[in-house]
Amino acid sequence: MNKKLWCAVVLSAVMILGAGCGQKAKTAPPPPASASEPSSFQADDSTTPPATEGTSPDDSATGSNSGNDSSGGTGESKGETTGQTDQDQPSVQKLTIDVYYTDPQEMELKKAQKEISFESDLEKYVQAFKALQDSGSSDLVPLWGKIELTKMSVDQKDAGLLHMDIHIPDEARLGSGGEQFALDSLKQTMFQFEEIKSIDVLVDGEAVESLMGHMDLDHPIKRDE
């Protein structure tokens, strides 16, 4: 009886021991991962380089396009600048006029023709006076050659009145005959412009009675009717 009981106990112990060993085998932890299996963090670090500002192909392409736009804009601006015209600038006009001088003996007036260039009516009158100062010929003596024109203007209230202010050096003074020829040459030269109706000649800013002390000087000298 005792022997059978002992054998039963031993058999039960063996069975329990075997069941425990089988359970331990089933629940044993898996072996550690091998070094060849990839890690997600390592893959991100190795395959995705850190983003660097301004180095992406899209950014460089955009920069190139921006440069082209800037260049194009500059070119358009230059085109607008160089495309301006000179329509607002006055054009130079040329006119052949009659100019009066005297002969070397101061016996009579001599008419000659000269071409003048000007951009305005006032400059036309100035150039006409300068033509009186130089004949370009030894046979034609200018009567106003040494007289200095200091100012010339057209009256704002009377467009037909031409104002002249002159300076007469001592070597430019003439006798009575020469003084008369000087006034006649001035009148015939300036009055060929139909818009000029009268001329007021001042000497050093003053309305003198005589141009050179011989002949009366009207203020103004009027065109003969």
Sequence and secondary structure as in RCSB ss.txt:
>XXXX:A:sequence
MNKKLWCAVVLSAVMILGAGCGQKAKTAPPPPASASEPSSFQADDSTTPPATEGTSPDDSATGSNSGNDSSGGTG
ESKGETTGQTDQDQPSVQKLTIDVYYTDPQEMELKKAQKEISFESDLEKYVQAFKALQDSGSSDLVPLWGKIELT
KMSVDQKDAGLLHMDIHIPDEARLGSGGEQFALDSLKQTMFQFEEIKSIDVLVDGEAVESLMGHMDLDHPIKRDE
>XXXX:A:secstr
 HHHHHHHHHHHHHHHHHHHHHHHHHS       TTS  HHHHHHHHS    TT SHHHHHHHHHHHHHHHHHHH
HHHHHHHT   TTS   EEEEEEEEEE TT  SEEEEEEEEEESSHHHHHHHHHHHHH  SSTTSB SSTT EEE
EEEE SS TTEEEEEEE  GGG   HHHHHHHHHHHHHHHTTSTT  EEEEEETTB  SBSSSSSB  SSEE   
